[in-house]
Amino acid sequence: MGNYKITTGSQTIDIIVEGLFTSNDAQAYLKDFNKAVSGIVPSNFKLVLDCTKLSVSPVEMQQMLKGCLELYKELNFKSVILKSGSNAVLKMQMQRLSSSVGLNSVIE
């Protein structure tokens, strides 16, 4: 089961995601994310996603993850930082999916 926490600061949206997301978890996340960004101008904000405790997405969830990355790109955040920690497989997955949607993100 996946968990997340979304915090909006003065110029940053910080999101912590962890665990293994199901499609229901992802739908709830998207609902809360859209609510969080509805009152801001994303191009004035930095988006920081802490994925250090996120499990590698199985094949059936990768399309949902790709959709989230496309959404981040479409919203045109000032910058997008994805923190993968020491999980090399997760880092590679995020790099591949980010590149596939043309999202210029920093992956740490």
Residue frames relative to the residue before (quaternion, step in Angstrom):
aa qw qx qy qz dx dy dz
M 1.0000 0.0000 0.0000 0.0000 0.00 0.00 0.00
G 0.3205 -0.7665 0.5318 0.1641 3.56 -0.89 0.95
N 0.1436 -0.7652 0.6235 0.0716 3.53 -1.17 0.70
Y 0.0129 -0.7959 0.6053 0.0069 3.55 -1.19 0.49
K 0.1066 -0.7476 0.6509 0.0770 3.51 -1.34 0.41
I 0.1186 -0.7899 0.6010 0.0277 3.57 -0.81 1.07
T 0.0049 -0.7916 0.6094 -0.0438 3.56 -0.79 1.10
T 0.1787 -0.7815 0.5909 0.0902 3.56 -0.81 1.01
G 0.1552 -0.7812 0.6018 0.0597 3.54 -0.79 1.12
S 0.7637 -0.3675 0.2521 0.4671 3.57 -1.25 -0.30
Q 0.8149 0.0275 -0.0174 0.5787 3.61 1.08 -0.64
T 0.6975 0.4103 -0.2481 0.5326 3.56 1.28 0.27
I 0.1583 -0.7095 0.6723 0.1396 3.52 -1.20 0.66
D 0.1202 -0.7883 0.6027 0.0290 3.55 -0.65 1.17
I 0.0266 -0.7907 0.6111 -0.0249 3.53 -0.86 1.03
I 0.1290 -0.7537 0.6413 0.0638 3.53 -0.96 0.95
V 0.0100 -0.7819 0.6231 -0.0186 3.57 -0.80 1.05
E 0.0604 0.8056 -0.5860 0.0637 3.56 -1.00 0.79
G 0.7323 0.4123 -0.3195 0.4378 3.49 -1.27 0.47
L 0.5793 -0.5528 0.4708 0.3702 3.52 -1.33 -0.35
F 0.2810 -0.7970 0.5167 0.1374 3.57 -0.49 1.21
T 0.2599 -0.7036 0.6412 0.1623 3.50 -1.19 0.78
S 0.6670 -0.4764 0.3486 0.4546 3.60 -1.19 0.10
N 0.6185 0.5304 -0.3464 0.4649 3.63 1.08 -0.63
D 0.6290 0.5217 -0.3282 0.4737 3.60 1.01 -0.81
A 0.6707 0.5087 -0.2939 0.4528 3.56 0.94 -0.94
Q 0.6457 0.5115 -0.3230 0.4660 3.61 0.98 -0.77
A 0.6460 0.5035 -0.3177 0.4777 3.60 0.98 -0.81
Y 0.6256 0.5369 -0.3277 0.4615 3.58 1.03 -0.84
L 0.6775 0.4977 -0.2974 0.4526 3.60 0.82 -0.98
K 0.6212 0.5323 -0.3376 0.4656 3.58 1.02 -0.74
D 0.7041 0.4518 -0.2636 0.4802 3.59 0.85 -0.96
F 0.6228 0.5317 -0.3414 0.4613 3.59 1.04 -0.73
N 0.6654 0.5019 -0.3043 0.4612 3.60 0.86 -0.92
K 0.6227 0.5243 -0.3312 0.4770 3.58 1.08 -0.72
A 0.6668 0.5173 -0.2994 0.4451 3.60 0.96 -0.87
V 0.7483 0.3928 -0.2266 0.4842 3.61 0.96 -0.78
S 0.4855 0.6961 -0.4312 0.3064 3.61 1.19 -0.20
G 0.7556 0.3868 -0.2129 0.4839 3.61 1.06 -0.61
I 0.6747 0.4700 -0.2990 0.4842 3.61 1.20 0.28
V 0.3916 -0.6311 0.5931 0.3108 3.53 -1.39 0.08
P 0.3681 -0.7880 0.4412 0.2210 3.61 -0.11 1.26
S 0.6316 0.5536 -0.3534 0.4119 3.63 0.99 -0.67
N 0.6532 0.4743 -0.3112 0.5016 3.58 1.29 -0.16
F 0.6991 0.4702 -0.2395 0.4825 3.58 1.30 -0.11
K 0.3270 -0.6782 0.6218 0.2156 3.50 -1.29 0.58
L 0.2227 -0.7609 0.5982 0.1163 3.57 -0.96 0.92
V 0.0318 -0.7979 0.6013 -0.0272 3.57 -0.66 1.14
L 0.0740 -0.7987 0.5971 0.0003 3.55 -0.61 1.20
D 0.1863 -0.7669 0.6078 0.0877 3.55 -0.65 1.14
C 0.0221 -0.8266 0.5591 -0.0603 3.55 -0.27 1.34
T 0.3103 0.8078 -0.4678 0.1799 3.60 1.26 0.21
K 0.7535 0.3213 -0.2028 0.5366 3.61 1.16 -0.48
L 0.4428 0.6804 -0.4578 0.3625 3.56 1.28 0.36
S 0.4063 -0.6891 0.5421 0.2573 3.56 -1.03 0.79
V 0.5836 -0.5471 0.4551 0.3912 3.55 -1.19 0.51
S 0.4373 -0.7214 0.4753 0.2497 3.57 -0.84 1.00
P 0.4136 -0.6817 0.5348 0.2798 3.58 -0.92 0.85
V 0.7322 -0.4444 0.2895 0.4272 3.56 -1.26 0.41
E 0.6953 0.4988 -0.2925 0.4268 3.60 0.82 -0.93
M 0.7091 0.4211 -0.2670 0.4986 3.64 1.18 -0.36
Q 0.4962 0.6853 -0.4289 0.3164 3.61 1.18 -0.23
Q 0.6130 0.5399 -0.3585 0.4519 3.60 1.05 -0.63
M 0.6357 0.5138 -0.3253 0.4754 3.60 1.04 -0.74
L 0.6430 0.5092 -0.3124 0.4793 3.58 0.99 -0.85
K 0.6359 0.5219 -0.3185 0.4709 3.56 0.98 -0.85
G 0.6345 0.5341 -0.3172 0.4600 3.59 1.03 -0.78
C 0.6285 0.5199 -0.3286 0.4761 3.58 1.05 -0.75
L 0.6630 0.5001 -0.3048 0.4663 3.58 0.93 -0.88
E 0.6211 0.5239 -0.3366 0.4759 3.60 1.05 -0.71
L 0.6324 0.5312 -0.3210 0.4635 3.57 1.02 -0.82
Y 0.6411 0.5146 -0.3292 0.4645 3.60 0.93 -0.86
K 0.6502 0.5102 -0.3147 0.4668 3.58 1.00 -0.81
E 0.6711 0.5125 -0.2955 0.4468 3.59 0.86 -0.96
L 0.6644 0.5054 -0.3058 0.4578 3.59 1.04 -0.72
N 0.3044 -0.8126 0.4588 0.1909 3.58 1.32 -0.22
F 0.0570 0.8070 -0.5793 0.0996 3.57 0.72 1.10
K 0.6296 -0.5286 0.4068 0.3983 3.56 -1.20 0.55
S 0.7538 -0.1707 0.1055 0.6257 3.56 1.07 -0.80
V 0.2128 -0.7432 0.6216 0.1268 3.53 -1.29 0.51
I 0.0551 -0.7864 0.6152 -0.0096 3.55 -0.77 1.11
L 0.1065 -0.7808 0.6151 0.0264 3.55 -0.80 1.10
K 0.1559 -0.8000 0.5758 0.0648 3.57 -0.59 1.13
S 0.1136 -0.8283 0.5481 0.0255 3.56 -0.53 1.20
G 0.3931 -0.7282 0.4809 0.2896 3.59 1.20 -0.22
S 0.7735 -0.3607 0.2617 0.4506 3.55 -1.06 -0.72
N 0.4956 0.6627 -0.4275 0.3640 3.61 1.25 0.08
A 0.2835 -0.8075 0.4983 0.1385 3.58 -0.11 1.31
V 0.6436 0.5207 -0.3301 0.4534 3.61 0.98 -0.78
L 0.6483 0.5035 -0.3116 0.4787 3.59 0.97 -0.85
K 0.6386 0.5296 -0.3238 0.4548 3.58 0.96 -0.86
M 0.6640 0.4940 -0.3049 0.4712 3.59 0.91 -0.89
Q 0.6386 0.5279 -0.3239 0.4567 3.58 0.99 -0.84
M 0.6763 0.4847 -0.2940 0.4704 3.59 0.90 -0.89
Q 0.6324 0.5254 -0.3317 0.4625 3.60 1.01 -0.77
R 0.6690 0.5051 -0.2980 0.4565 3.57 0.90 -0.94
L 0.7067 0.4548 -0.2740 0.4675 3.59 0.82 -0.95
S 0.6198 0.5324 -0.3426 0.4637 3.61 1.04 -0.72
S 0.6636 0.5023 -0.2978 0.4676 3.56 0.94 -0.90
S 0.6570 0.5419 -0.3175 0.4170 3.58 0.96 -0.84
V 0.7311 0.3656 -0.2347 0.5261 3.62 1.16 -0.50
G 0.5015 -0.6799 0.4095 0.3442 3.60 1.28 0.01
L 0.3926 0.7082 -0.4911 0.3211 3.56 1.15 0.58
N 0.2427 -0.7575 0.5918 0.1307 3.55 -0.70 1.09
S 0.1523 0.7951 -0.5641 0.1629 3.54 0.03 1.29
V 0.3982 -0.6481 0.5858 0.2797 3.49 -1.35 0.37
I 0.1060 -0.7880 0.6046 0.0475 3.57 -0.73 1.03
E 0.1280 -0.8132 0.5674 0.0189 3.52 -0.58 1.24
